[in-house]
Amino acid sequence: MPLRLIFMGTPDFSVPTLLELVAHGHEIVAVYTRAPKPAGRGMKLQPTPVEQEARRLGIPVLTPATLKTSEALAEFRAHNADAAVVVAYGMILPQAILDAPRYGCFNLHASLLPRWRGAAPINRAIMAGDAESGVMVMKMDVGLDTGDVAMAERLPITDAMTAADLHDALAPLGADLMVRAMGGLERGGLQLTKQSEDGVTYAAKIEKAEARIDWKRPAREVLRHIHGLSPFPGAWCEIAGDGEPARIKVLRCEPAKGSGTSGEVLDDNLTIACAEGAIRILELQREGKARMKAADFLRGTPLKAGARLS
């Protein structure tokens, strides 16, 4: 029999899992997501991607400000769900909520636990130079991503991958994994394994203060820093010019040959020297402008060899 599921998610990353669960015949009795927020020029209330998709599918949507009240718990229990599926919901689930569904709550996490527990696993894996990432389904407990793991899928991280690229690769991989996990739960064959106590790391939320590019680091570290923050919040640097320095976000780059003083422009193709080696900027964005290819940027802002980025 298909499962009665509560789905809890908020951003684009969550949407493929919701769609796959519906496509495989599970009954989504309610969708929980974050409340709409003002966005855009008119600052109109913008529903989350999950809410938009749920309403298109005709699924009831709830946006509680908290799950810690007796009213919220009673409403959650009233769905009589077999399980809850949680994908980047963005709100802490108290023990009473975790215990409410018949089989518990299952989270899709975008890392190879116990590595990168926490808020920004995709960004941190790239920034740390990890060779691989992946997705895991775990049965939730009250700890921070400490629950027992049911299933996992791995994915190599290349130096060419940005956070957006890895996000877009992991979202459908995770959707397929969660569908398989719910199939196992439905058949009574889902096996759970405790997480190792070795190799625990935490993926702290990205702070704006860490987005500035440090050209005094080796080229591969600079490249991974740039790609781990692309497109948001975007790693940035400044170009000296007439008056105030101009800030640019670097969104994509590649390894390049060359050496020089850290931050020095080495040629007419935006090759920049690092402490060891160099990178070539491929895509960037000026403040208040759209992202663009390096060649288009250089047509409007020529940067000759010897110029400096800081």
C-alpha positions in Angstrom: 0.0 0.0 0.0 1.3 3.5 -0.7 2.3 5.5 2.3 0.5 8.5 3.8 3.2 11.1 4.0 3.7 14.6 5.3 6.2 16.5 3.1 8.3 19.2 4.7 10.5 21.4 2.6 11.1 24.9 1.3 13.6 25.7 -1.5 14.1 24.5 -5.1 16.3 21.6 -3.8 13.2 20.1 -2.1 10.9 20.1 -5.2 12.2 17.0 -7.1 11.6 14.8 -4.0 8.1 16.0 -3.6 7.4 15.4 -7.3 8.9 11.9 -7.2 7.0 10.8 -4.2 3.7 11.9 -5.9 4.7 10.2 -9.1 5.3 6.9 -7.3 1.8 6.9 -5.9 2.4 8.0 -2.3 -0.4 10.0 -0.7 0.9 13.4 0.4 -1.6 14.4 3.0 -0.1 17.8 3.8 2.9 19.9 2.8 4.7 22.0 5.5 6.9 24.9 4.2 8.1 28.3 5.4 5.7 31.3 5.2 5.9 33.5 2.1 8.4 36.4 2.3 8.5 39.7 0.5 10.6 39.6 -2.6 11.2 41.5 -5.9 10.9 45.2 -6.7 7.3 45.4 -5.4 8.2 43.4 -2.2 5.2 41.2 -2.8 4.8 38.1 -0.7 6.5 35.2 -2.6 5.5 31.7 -1.7 8.3 29.1 -1.5 9.1 26.9 -4.4 7.6 23.9 -2.5 4.4 25.8 -1.8 4.0 26.8 -5.4 4.4 23.2 -6.5 2.1 21.8 -3.8 -0.7 24.2 -4.7 -0.3 23.2 -8.4 -0.7 19.6 -7.3 -3.7 20.4 -5.1 -2.0 19.4 -1.8 -2.9 21.3 1.4 -0.2 23.6 2.5 0.7 24.7 6.1 3.1 27.4 7.0 3.3 27.4 10.8 5.7 29.8 12.5 6.6 27.2 15.1 6.0 23.5 15.7 6.5 23.7 19.4 2.9 24.5 20.5 0.3 22.0 21.5 -1.9 23.3 18.7 0.8 22.6 16.1 1.3 19.2 17.4 -2.4 18.3 17.4 -2.7 19.5 13.8 0.4 17.5 12.8 -0.9 14.3 14.5 -4.4 14.8 12.9 -2.9 13.9 9.5 -2.4 10.3 10.7 0.7 10.0 8.6 2.8 6.9 8.2 5.9 9.1 7.9 7.2 12.6 7.3 9.7 13.3 4.6 11.9 16.4 5.4 14.0 18.1 2.7 15.6 21.4 3.6 12.6 22.5 5.6 14.5 25.1 7.6 12.8 24.6 11.0 13.7 22.5 14.0 11.4 19.6 14.6 10.8 18.9 18.4 10.7 15.4 19.7 6.9 15.2 19.9 6.7 16.0 16.1 9.4 13.5 15.3 7.4 10.8 17.2 4.0 11.7 15.7 4.1 9.7 12.4 3.8 5.9 12.6 7.3 5.3 11.3 8.9 8.6 12.2 10.5 11.4 10.2 13.0 10.9 7.4 15.4 13.6 6.2 17.3 13.9 2.9 20.7 15.5 3.7 23.1 16.7 1.0 26.3 15.3 2.4 28.0 12.0 3.3 27.2 12.0 7.0 28.8 12.4 9.5 30.8 14.8 7.3 29.1 18.1 6.9 26.3 18.0 9.4 24.5 21.4 9.4 23.3 24.2 7.3 25.6 24.5 4.2 26.9 21.0 3.3 27.1 21.7 -0.5 29.1 24.9 -0.1 31.4 23.5 2.6 32.2 20.3 0.7 33.4 22.3 -2.3 35.3 24.9 -0.3 37.1 22.2 1.7 38.3 20.6 -1.5 36.4 17.3 -1.0 36.7 14.8 -3.7 33.1 13.6 -3.4 29.7 14.5 -1.9 26.4 12.7 -2.0 23.0 12.4 -0.4 21.8 10.4 2.6 18.4 9.5 3.9 18.4 9.3 7.7 15.7 8.7 10.4 15.6 12.0 12.3 16.3 12.4 16.0 16.6 15.7 18.0 20.4 16.1 17.3 21.8 18.1 14.4 21.8 15.5 11.5 22.8 12.8 13.9 20.1 10.2 13.1 20.6 6.7 11.9 21.2 6.4 8.1 19.0 4.3 5.8 20.5 4.8 2.3 23.2 6.8 0.6 24.4 7.8 -2.9 27.8 9.3 -3.8 28.8 11.8 -6.4 32.3 13.0 -7.4 33.1 16.7 -7.0 35.3 18.1 -9.8 37.2 21.4 -9.6 34.9 22.7 -12.4 31.7 22.3 -10.2 30.2 25.3 -8.5 27.7 25.1 -5.6 24.9 25.5 -8.1 26.2 22.7 -10.2 26.5 20.3 -7.2 23.0 21.4 -6.0 21.5 20.6 -9.4 23.2 17.2 -9.5 22.3 16.2 -5.9 18.6 17.3 -6.0 17.4 14.6 -8.5 19.8 12.0 -7.0 18.3 12.7 -3.6 14.7 12.5 -4.9 15.4 9.0 -6.3 17.1 7.9 -3.1 14.1 9.1 -0.9 11.6 7.3 -3.2 13.7 4.1 -2.8 13.9 4.6 0.9 10.1 5.1 1.2 9.6 1.9 -0.9 11.7 0.0 1.6 9.7 1.5 4.5 6.5 0.5 2.7 7.7 -3.1 2.4 9.1 -3.2 5.9 12.6 -3.7 4.7 14.3 -0.4 5.4 17.5 -1.0 7.4 19.0 1.7 9.6 22.7 2.1 10.5 24.1 4.3 13.3 26.4 7.1 12.1 30.1 6.8 12.8 31.5 8.9 15.6 34.7 9.4 13.4 35.0 12.2 10.8 32.2 14.4 12.2 32.4 17.9 10.6 29.9 20.8 10.7 28.8 22.9 7.7 28.3 26.3 9.4 26.0 28.8 7.7 27.9 30.9 5.1 28.8 34.3 6.5 29.3 37.3 4.2 32.6 38.1 5.9 34.2 35.0 4.5 33.2 35.8 0.9 36.2 38.0 0.1 38.8 36.3 -2.1 42.2 35.9 -0.6 44.7 35.8 -3.5 47.4 34.9 -1.1 46.1 31.3 -1.0 47.2 28.5 -3.5 45.3 28.6 -6.8 43.2 25.4 -6.1 42.1 26.8 -2.7 41.1 30.0 -4.4 39.2 28.2 -7.1 37.3 26.0 -4.6 36.5 29.0 -2.5 35.1 30.8 -5.5 33.1 27.8 -6.7 31.8 26.9 -3.3 30.2 30.4 -3.0 28.8 30.5 -6.5 26.3 31.9 -7.2 25.4 32.9 -3.7 26.6 34.9 -1.9 29.4 35.0 -4.4 33.1 35.3 -3.7 34.3 38.8 -4.4 37.3 41.1 -4.9 38.0 44.7 -5.9 39.5 46.3 -8.9 41.4 49.5 -8.4 40.3 52.3 -10.7 39.5 56.0 -10.8 37.9 56.9 -7.5 36.4 54.1 -5.4 37.5 50.5 -6.2 34.9 48.5 -8.1 33.7 45.3 -6.5 33.2 42.2 -8.7 31.9 38.7 -7.8 33.8 35.9 -9.4 31.3 33.1 -10.3 33.4 30.6 -12.3 37.0 30.1 -13.0 39.6 27.4 -14.1 43.2 26.5 -13.3 45.7 28.4 -15.4 49.4 28.5 -16.0 51.5 31.4 -14.7 52.8 33.0 -11.6 53.3 36.5 -10.1 52.4 38.7 -7.2 49.2 37.5 -5.5 46.2 39.2 -7.2 48.2 40.3 -10.2 46.5 40.2 -13.6 48.9 38.1 -15.8 47.5 38.6 -19.3 44.6 40.0 -21.3 42.3 37.0 -20.5 41.8 37.6 -16.8 44.4 35.1 -15.6 45.1 36.0 -11.9 48.2 35.1 -9.9 47.7 33.3 -6.6 50.2 32.5 -3.9 51.0 29.3 -5.8 49.8 29.1 -9.5 47.0 31.0 -11.1 43.4 30.9 -12.1 41.5 32.2 -15.1 38.2 34.0 -14.4 35.5 32.7 -16.8 32.3 34.4 -15.4 31.8 37.3 -13.1 29.3 40.0 -12.0 29.7 43.7 -11.3 27.7 45.2 -8.5 24.2 45.8 -9.7 24.7 44.1 -13.0 23.9 40.7 -14.5 26.5 37.9 -14.6 28.6 37.9 -17.7 31.4 36.0 -19.5 34.9 37.3 -18.9 35.3 38.3 -22.5 32.2 40.5 -22.4 33.4 42.1 -19.1 36.8 42.9 -20.7 35.2 44.7 -23.6 33.8 47.2 -21.2 36.5 47.2 -18.6 39.9 46.4 -20.2 42.3 45.0 -17.6 45.9 44.7 -18.8 48.7 42.6 -17.4 50.1 44.2 -14.3 46.8 45.4 -12.9 45.9 44.2 -9.4 42.8 42.6 -7.8 42.5 42.9 -4.1 
